[in-house]
Amino acid sequence: MTTVISIFVYLLCSVGGLTLVKVGQDHNQAALHSQYFQLSLSYVTLLGLVMYVFSFLMWIVIVQKYNLSYIQPITTGLSYIFIIAMSIFVLKETIIRTQWIGIVFILIGVLLMNIKPS
């Protein structure tokens, strides 16, 4: 159960952070002048960055506890699926047929990665 919770928190922070960075992009400004670099980030982008950094710290903990060959494919596949869901529902992006086929293959792969030999 701890595995599921830690993976869920990791995915929530990773996907949520990336989505917030994308949502906040319209309010960010960067300027490179001859004497200095100026960067102004929106609160939404900053929250997204904080969540993404926390997901990285969670990833370090997860990798220390579990086999990388087991946990990496599962978390990567699930993050792809959750990113696509956020793209559809939050960012209002359109997903084409080949992407849906890819999602099915990812789901099959995640299921196959969870089959443990007897």
Secondary structure, 3 states (H helix, E strand, C coil): CHHHHHHHHHHHHHHHHHHHHHHHHHHCEEEECCCCEEEECCHHHHHHHHHHHHHHHHHHHHHHHCCHHHHHHHHHHHHHHHHHHHHHHCCCCCCCHHHHHHHHHHHHHHHHHCCCCC
